[in-house]
């Protein structure tokens, strides 16, 4: 009996550190300052702007340190919407050029507080890397989310504008806390309906909330909107009726939302309408809209993600389409370019358009939602993926022409600089489906604010604010996060393999994928090009010559099988199975070990997480544990599917020290998941 | 082009050693001797008995060595149906007391030839360990096979006796080649119909084939046959009408099958009728049949596998039922006792009945078909399991009272000694579903012939005759086979756990298994007794005291938690989770490592097999490889299910260096396989 009581006590003790947690708080877990403590310090602001008031409010509620004075200084234009913080033991002074700068400073101070950093002697100046730090929602008006894996859209259109979900403010606050100041509310595959007067009023409901957090609203627009919504005879950008319709519509928008940001346009791509439908160029289409938006300081983000079924390598098409138009785009058009030449793969080389457009404004588009990275089932920390593109040297303007410096205004003076990423946010309680997917939202925001931050530092901040400030805990979880993206590449498509996903839903492996009469550029075999000789897409001069789109320095490296980094090898080269890799292994063996490594890495992630059970609340522990199980099973699925499939070409044994497949290729081929683009 | 041709040549060469193989030949792959070679030697026989002729025929067809003379010698009674072989470079002399002895000698010589052993100087005397070496078929008359996993029954009742499948002779020859000389043709859950005149004539068709290979036919009989088939008022063994019916029926049987072996009876067990239905004892029931069979030298095998739903430990019931009857059974009754006290589990201690019946004839019943060992999906070499029981010292008649010596006539003079095993044979092309399950049929035969053979030697013989004589190949496959049973115990139920199988079909794990209103002794919780304190069935004096059924020496060891071998620990003891094992680990940790070891062992088996790809024909290689994949997946399933379930009691973490679960307990609980007893 004594024994049982002791055991009971033991259990109660072990679980005492656990409390209910659903992840809804994200990284914003400040606890209010005590009245006692608040008495001893003051938080003042010299501005009555709602954003400045919000800054003051956050600090008054949560700041546990010395007094703070918030000041706007219209002379400090160099700060943009950044801030300057100086301070000592008794008092901190925050200055900013914009009210939003004060708000960002407030969150900066709270972040220092929540991550146990010193605040007694501060001398900080932060100027954001990009002017426009933008989320792209692929949310449809029926509340499905294309490539969304965290439930339905958070925009409750039926209730808007009358009912405002408390989520809208929580969303705005979370974004502001990491510097995001722009949001494209709807899917790039846009319904014209979003431009209806009814929806513009709903949108006003949202933008009124967002404005207090310094966030501007943008819209994706359907290029056929004039014809569909306005009844014009066509949507030709040179048709005066069409132009008139747009002019009136823009006027209407700004009458409802005076600080409206502008349009995002996916035109003539994957079935979307565009200027080419009328024999006009992308430039003509974009410039028409830009001209109308210009008086309002509105912008056009024009997507470069265009490709068509043709004999030309898909990876080359955006470049071929846009480079000839270079110099023709208006000043308030920014070409929005996906980080890689294909489509948000686990790993891609940088898009050759970066730097190649010498006289056009460019911006990067990332994907936070994990369309090609295990949805919200796989833990994949994306900061290293984002950094990989941002830090890549294009050599477009000589050494040091990184994608970041080409797009942030450093190398090429620009009107407004911008960066965008497809959001992973839905109405799931924890916002992003996977608790660790919150880190990708966080990391994107932090990098859009300062692209020089290290992935490690961002991870540390996020872990400390989201889970625990314990140093060993942070170290363990950071290690897991930092491994995770390489793990995903390894178990999905190492060595430069790409787009061998199952058709349509892009979740599992389908390297054998083929559809009678389907577009080759939507078929996995198009991308891996496996045959009995080898595997990989020859994009050198002997192949598609996509390599020629890069600057000579880059082309020389990627185009030379001896110089090309392993991680891009099969992206640029068709490599024989027997080819000797830098490791000394044959390509086939190396491929096998990479897949196996991916599986091992996920299993190690499971071990790391399980060890932390007593340091995480029960709900989030169990939910992440459960997702890691799925990831571990999926990793084996990927490994078996890819190795067994490629083995039918390589005819080589899987190295015998590797854990053997547990699936039959024929069984895996039968798997047809009933998954939609969205959930 | 040159390159492609070279590659083609390479492929053709690599596959040149592979040929189509379906496993139908079992271990009988002798190739006929050339005419040239046959000319230079003679095979003579001094007997015209069909069995002796068969012996002569086998040698004449396949023997590639010197001349052989086969002789019967009626004086050599000590040989029983064994043989003596003496010989030198030019001539071999085989003598036997029975014609079957000549046939066994022929297969012995062919085995020496096929396993590359010397035959130039022979001096061999082999006397079988048991007189009756028996297979029990659990085949139903509708051709389903209870607990059969190799297709339908090989007995094609509709076609018998007119059409004789060539499989009957192949079956008889395979059995004779390993010394099996008796077969119970039908399920112990017997249909009375088997005793109908129609079926006896069908049976004659089979027995006529088997006789040429020295094999006697036995029948399982339903104790209610007189009433059901003969229309008697009941089946009371003391009812003169009943006795008369049996007498006439036995007379009829012997008129059709003069060398009929006798009856196997499952009575008053799991719903089968028996003498207790009329207030008679097992002894009265058995003796009635024995008296009728005695004039024909017929035998009664009476099964001790009886238990009833009661508060008494199921493991004790057979002992309690039969020991009080000791001394009452007729001389031609043999009590057929399953190797363990429960039911063919992956590991059981020996059945306490062995030796406890001092004045009754006893025989062991093994199970070759893998009811509790992964069906025909898992590679589990059973010779070590058989040996484990045979070699176990019961101390019933003092030290050295092994189960083998108690039942083979060494320690206790017996009329006829016997051994039985439930067959794993079906109409699958490869006979046993899994190519390696053939080894269990082989091993059982070899051990019934000579229970002192080592498992390793039997494996070597079987591998050499079934796959390859290559020494490295044999060593690798033998290692895999020798590990396999421990692997299965480890991933299914280590440390003495038992019967935590899914209800009814006994394939997967279901330690949580429970059925409202179901018999407790058919529920896994009855056997594992897990609670927050610990796990295991207390069968010591403080529990069910099943331990008291063993001789004091054995009871002292198994009953003492400090002395009890780990492999039986949870069979006999309820052990606290924190209990320190011999390894120094806690019980919980030890359990975790055992399950994990099981998974690793199966993965290692996969590696061994895959390495042998070029040394095995393609079909058998691929089929075994595929089964090993299932086994590897199942092992993880077992590990996850049992550890996650027991963890709900132990409340302890799975040691962190162990590969983490990939399943959710709640998902596993939902698995309901639609499997029948038979296929």
Interface residues (C-beta under 8 A of the other chain):
Chain A: X3 X4 X7 X11 X14 X532 X533 X603 X606 X607 X610 X611 X613 X626 X628 X629 X632 X633 X651 X653 X654 X656 X657 X659 X660 X661 X662 X663 X664
Chain B: X3 X7 X11 X14 X532 X533 X603 X606 X607 X610 X611 X613 X626 X628 X629 X632 X633 X651 X653 X654 X656 X657 X659 X660 X661 X662 X663 X664
